Amino acid sequence: MPDTVAYALARVQERIDSACRAAGRDAAGVRLLLATKTQPADVVREALAGAPAGTVLIGENRVQELADKAPALADLGVAAHLIGPLQSNKINHALRALALHGHACVETIDSLALAQKLSARVVGGPLDPLDVMIQVNVSGEESKAGVAPDRALDLAHGVGELPGLTLRGFMTIASPTRDEGTARAEFALLRGVRDEVAGSGAAGTAQAQELSMGMSRDLEWAVAEGSTIVRVGSAVFGARPR
Ligand SMILES: *Cc1c(COP(=O)(O)O)cnc(C)c1O
């Protein structure tokens, strides 16, 4: 048992619970998203056995991998999140795969043009309305996807007005730092964006409360700064081959 993925997932859930206790937060306010990249569907199913039914989400980075695994996972009724970049020419492919799961979210909206195209394809289809989040580049690293923090409010206002999309919140990947202060400042920046948007009173923003932030290395710091979804891969599946 101790070296199974289900056991590892249960240990991660314990890390989340104790981070919530330390922060004085209700553990029900933080969901675990299992980042399943490169893991075959049967291993994902094994891992999910370590969690009470319906408590864990799954996240895929690549549309093709999402599509390949969806038929083998859809019966679980687990919500599927796209956590990697969405190219316009992959929108239909992504929507077909997400529709198999039924519950879905695209966490990586980083431009109004992308959101408009997604909106147009969602309206009237099986996923209407589709949950989305805006990815924000809190570290400022050029290699990172996401909108700049000072552009996030405008983008959120634009997305909030689009039919077929429900803006649920914001997602980020912090710097790969071991420095708690640096990481927490980045997570706090995302929280500030969320508070500004959700408090703006603009159309379609009041429910934009989710903060998808924190990974295997930094989930405790993210929870301390208000994360509502932590995305964890390697702490469950082991280190990925590079
Ligand atoms: C892989 C991945 C994660 C999980 O990272 P780990 O370090 O393996 O926990 C989280 N978010 C995104 C966007 C990822 O690609």
The ligand as a Gaussian input file, in Angstrom:
#p B3LYP/6-31G(d) Opt

LIG

0 1
 C        2.300000      19.393000     -14.217000
 C        1.509000      20.567000     -13.778000
 C        1.131000      20.725000     -12.443000
 C        1.574000      19.770000     -11.354000
 O        2.933000      19.942000     -11.138000
 P        3.711000      18.990000     -10.077000
 O        4.942000      19.732000      -9.797000
 O        3.937000      17.716000     -10.798000
 O        2.819000      18.840000      -8.922000
 C        0.357000      21.807000     -12.114000
 N       -0.037000      22.713000     -13.038000
 C        0.302000      22.602000     -14.329000
 C       -0.159000      23.629000     -15.289000
 C        1.090000      21.535000     -14.731000
 O        1.446000      21.434000     -16.011000

